[in-house]
Amino acid sequence: MKVLAVLAGRRGGNGEILAKEALMRAEELGAEVKILNLHDYDIRPCTGCESCTVKFTQKHEAPECVNKDKDDMDAIMKEWLEADGVIVAVPAYSFMPAGIWRVFSDRFLAYEPNFHKQVGNQAYFRHRVGAIIGNGGSTRSWMSLTLECININMLSQDIKVVDQMMANRAPRPGQILLDDEALLRARQLGENVVKGIKDYEGTGFLGDPGLGWCPECHSNVLSLGQPLWNGGGFPIECPICHCGGDLEKGADGRWTFVLQANGRERSMLNGMGAKDHFFEIKETMQKFFMNMETINGRRKKYVDYKPERVKAKV
Ligand SMILES: Cc1cc2nc3c(=O)[nH]c(=O)nc-3n(C[C@H](O)[C@H](O)[C@H](O)COP(=O)(O)O)c2cc1C
C-alpha cells in the first residue's frame, strides 16, 4: 500500500506540514509513504505539440511524451502511477492552484489513464485513490477555483478522490501550526486515503458532503450547459466532473443541483466522459488532417504578417 504526497508549495511551508500530518497517519495505518515537492524537479511546460493525442487517437497507440528524456516528469509520473494513493497539497495563487501545479498537470496528457486504456495499455488498468489539500492565506472566496482545478486534474488521472480539505488564513510558512483543527483534519485525510485504498469499491467521498454544489465531485462551481459536440447537453453542468442536471429549489427555499437521469453519461468519474472526449479529439483532428491543404493556404496571410516583436531580455 503505497501513498505518495506531491507538494506544490514552499519547502517547509503550510502545505508540506499538512501533507506530512496526513502521511504520518497513513504510515501509522500501514502505508509505505513517499513525498516530493515539484519545486525540486525540472518540469518543462508542455510544448503543445499534441504528438501524444495524435498518436492516441489517430494511430491508436500508447504515446510517450516528447520531453520524456529531457526533464524529470517521467520519473515523477512513474512514482505517481505506482502509488495506490496520492495526496496533493497545493497552495492558492490568485484564486487558483499555484502555477507550478498547472505546469505539472498540463503534462498529464501523455499519461492520461483513460486514453491509455482506450488503446489497451495494460499498465493503466488499475485503481488509485487520492485526496486534495488546498491551502491559502485567505478564506474560500479567495481560493475559489483551487480545489476545483486540482480536482479536474485528479479526475482526468482516473483517481478516485476520497477527500478534499481546505486550510484557510495561513499566509506565512508554518502559520498553519496555529490551527489545530486543520492539522487534525489533515490526519483524517490521510486515514481516508488508506480507507479508500483498502476498500476501493466500497469507499465513497469521505470529506465534507456540503463542500460544494456537485453531488458527484463536491465542487463548488456550476456552468450553464452548452450543446455537446455529439449532441445532447444539460441545462446546468458541473464543469469539473461533467455531470449534468438542473437547479431545484427545496421546500426550505435553498437551491440544489440535481442530476438528470442521464446526468452521468459524460461523467469524468466513471471513465465515460474521458472516453467521449477521446472520440471527440479523434474526430476534430481528422478534420485537420483532411483539410491540411486549405489550412496551409489560409495560413500564409498570418505567417507573412510580421508586426514588431517585443524584445526579450535574453
Ligand atoms: C503569488 C501569490 C499569490 C497568492 N494568492 C492567494 C490567493 O489568491 N488566495 C489565498 O488564499 N492565498 C494566496 N496566497 C497565499 C498563499 O496561498 C499562502 O501563503 C500559502 O500558505 C502558501 O502555501 P505554502 O506555505 O504551502 O507554500 C498567495 C501567495 C502568493 C505568493
The ligand as a Tripos MOL2 file, in Angstrom:
@<TRIPOS>MOLECULE
LIG
   31    33     1     0     0
SMALL
NO_CHARGES

@<TRIPOS>ATOM
      1 C1          1.7840   34.9130   -5.7480 C.3       1 LIG1
      2 C2          0.8830   34.5340   -4.5960 C.ar      1 LIG1
      3 C3         -0.4870   34.5670   -4.7750 C.ar      1 LIG1
      4 C4         -1.3250   34.1980   -3.7280 C.ar      1 LIG1
      5 N1         -2.6690   34.2060   -3.9470 N.ar      1 LIG1
      6 C5         -3.5090   33.7730   -2.9690 C.ar      1 LIG1
      7 C6         -4.9150   33.7070   -3.1930 C.ar      1 LIG1
      8 O1         -5.4250   34.0200   -4.2710 O.2       1 LIG1
      9 N2         -5.7000   33.2600   -2.1970 N.ar      1 LIG1
     10 C7         -5.1900   32.8880   -0.9780 C.ar      1 LIG1
     11 O2         -5.9580   32.4920   -0.1110 O.2       1 LIG1
     12 N3         -3.8520   32.9450   -0.7410 N.ar      1 LIG1
     13 C8         -3.0000   33.3730   -1.6890 C.ar      1 LIG1
     14 N4         -1.6410   33.4050   -1.4700 N.ar      1 LIG1
     15 C9         -1.1150   32.9650   -0.1620 C.3       1 LIG1
     16 C10        -0.6200   31.5130   -0.1930 C.3       1 LIG1
     17 O3         -1.6170   30.6450   -0.6370 O.3       1 LIG1
     18 C11        -0.1900   31.1300    1.2230 C.3       1 LIG1
     19 O4          0.9780   31.8670    1.5400 O.3       1 LIG1
     20 C12         0.0420   29.6700    1.4530 C.3       1 LIG1
     21 O5          0.1950   29.4260    2.8380 O.3       1 LIG1
     22 C13         1.2740   29.1410    0.7400 C.3       1 LIG1
     23 O6          1.3790   27.7610    0.9800 O.3       1 LIG1
     24 P1          2.7590   27.0310    1.3110 P.3       1 LIG1
     25 O7          3.2120   27.5340    2.6660 O.co2     1 LIG1
     26 O8          2.4160   25.5950    1.3190 O.co2     1 LIG1
     27 O9          3.7220   27.4090    0.2280 O.co2     1 LIG1
     28 C14        -0.7800   33.8070   -2.4860 C.ar      1 LIG1
     29 C15         0.6090   33.7910   -2.3150 C.ar      1 LIG1
     30 C16         1.4380   34.1530   -3.3580 C.ar      1 LIG1
     31 C17         2.9410   34.0890   -3.1620 C.3       1 LIG1
@<TRIPOS>BOND
     1     1     2 1
     2     2     3 ar
     3     2    30 ar
     4     3     4 ar
     5     4     5 ar
     6     4    28 ar
     7     5     6 ar
     8     6     7 ar
     9     6    13 1
    10     7     8 2
    11     7     9 ar
    12     9    10 ar
    13    10    11 2
    14    10    12 ar
    15    12    13 ar
    16    13    14 ar
    17    14    15 1
    18    14    28 ar
    19    15    16 1
    20    16    17 1
    21    16    18 1
    22    18    19 1
    23    18    20 1
    24    20    21 1
    25    20    22 1
    26    22    23 1
    27    23    24 1
    28    24    25 2
    29    24    26 1
    30    24    27 1
    31    28    29 ar
    32    29    30 ar
    33    30    31 1
@<TRIPOS>SUBSTRUCTURE
     1 LIG1         1 GROUP 0 **** ****
